[in-house]
Amino acid sequence: METSQVNQTNRSLVKATISSLVVAVIALVLFILPAEYSIDPTGVGQKLGLTVFNEAGSTPTSASSDGEQDAVLLTVPAGKGIEYKLSMNKFQKATYEWVTDGGALYVDLHGEPKGDTTGYFESYTIASVEEMKGSFTVPFDGSHGWYWKNNSDKDINIQLLFSGNYVIEGLK
């Protein structure tokens, strides 16, 4: 191999390395930091709804028992849906109340059996409302909770209060 070919190969290698580094930094700043650490210096993560993933990470997974009340603030981005879940065993009960800061959301309170891989779920309540209050006793071991869909063109915040016997899974 001639010296000029070696130099050209080395330049190509350096250019590819620098290009890869630039792409990695852009992905880190625009996507990974907002989604994983809620660090969003450009605001792109918020616009893409990536900061929602971090809210799940900020909610510690914990067990709750009767008498204790948990609370969480959630944001349903415009035109998108989110899911908040509790892990519950058969015949355990949860009491809940949620309200939006304005605007109705489509909600499906449902459960998915533990270990099921078919995609089966059972809906307990389906509605389009601004608030809801109630309780549910689960018919099987699994993941149970709410799916909210925001069909409006603005973000809607939810305050969710709940108590009962469960382990918080958080945002899914």
HELIX and SHEET records of a PDB file:
HELIX    1   1 THR A    3  ALA A   27  1                                  25    
HELIX    2   2 LEU A   28  TYR A   37  3                                  10    
HELIX    3   3 VAL A   44  LYS A   47  1                                   4    
HELIX    4   4 THR A   51  SER A   58  1                                   8    
SHEET    1   A 6 ALA A  63  SER A  64  0                                        
SHEET    2   A 6 TYR A 166  LEU A 171 -1                                        
SHEET    3   A 6 GLY A  81  MET A  88 -1                                        
SHEET    4   A 6 GLY A 142  LYS A 149 -1                                        
SHEET    5   A 6 LEU A 105  PRO A 113 -1                                        
SHEET    6   A 6 GLU A 122  VAL A 129 -1                                        
SHEET    1   B 4 GLN A  69  VAL A  76  0                                        
SHEET    2   B 4 ILE A 156  GLY A 164 -1                                        
SHEET    3   B 4 LYS A  93  THR A 100 -1                                        
SHEET    4   B 4 GLU A 131  THR A 137 -1                                        
END                                                                             
